[in-house]
Amino acid sequence: MQPLHQLINKRVQNITKEELLEQAKKYQIKLTEKQAAQFIAWLSTHEVDLFSEKKRTELFQAAEAILGKREAAALENMLRPYKHFLKL
């Protein structure tokens, strides 16, 4: 894996609940503290690899299960600017 990929994956893997809530607010996504905590807990126990279609799908499925369909779609939209890197 390329160093830039490792850096990006590590950053996502280590996002804090506060950062997640801040990003949700920035993108006008309704997210409760409980949902944020559950998603952070999921991230802490799963390997994140945004550059792997399989792992990215797992991430989006977990987001949909924990956060809801609309919020998972918003997460995917947040990654759209990086689609040339992620091959979305």
N, C-alpha and C positions, 0 to 999 in steps of 0.2 A: 504494500500500500504506500502511496506517495505521502511524503511528510505533510503536505497541505491537507490531504484527505484525513490523515490522523489528527491533525490539529482541529479541523472542523468537527469531526466525530466526537473528539474529546470534549469540545466546547458544548455540544448538544448534550452529551452524556452527563455533564456536570452542571447543567443549568440549575439554579436554585428556584425554590418555590416563589420567592419574591421576584426574581427575574422573569419567571413564567407569567406571573400575574401582571407585571409591568408590560410585558409584550402583548398580553391579551388586551389590556386596556388600550395600548397604542393602536392595535388593530380592531378595536371596538368589538371584542369578543367577550361575551358574558361567561365568566369563569369563577367558580366559587373556590374558596380556600381549600375545601375538602377535595374537589376535583384536582386542583393543582397538586396537592399533597399526594393523591393517589397516582397521578401521572409521574411525578418525580420518583415515587417508590417503584413504579414499573421501570422507569429509566435506570434506576440503580441496580436492578436485577437482570437487565437484558443488555446484550451487546447492540450498540447503535452503529450502523454503517449506512450513512445516507447515500453512499455510492454503489451499494448493492441493491438491486431491485427487490430481492427477496426480503432483506432486512428493512428496507424502506417501507415495504408493504406491511410487514409486521408492526412497524411503528405507527403507521396510519390506522391499522386495524385496532391497535391498542388505544390510540387516541379516540377513535370512534366509540369504542366500548366504554371508556372512562369518561371522556369529555362530552360525547354526543356527536351526531353526524355533522351538524353545522360547524361545530368547532374543529372537527377533524378536517373538514374541507378548507377551513380558514388556515389551518396549519399547512396544508398542502399549498395553498395560495401564497403563504408566507415564503415558501421555498421556491416558488416559480421564478423569481429573478435569478436564481442560481441554476436554472434548468440546463444550461449548456454544460455545467460541471456534473450535474447529477443524472443527466439523460432522462429527464421526466417526459 
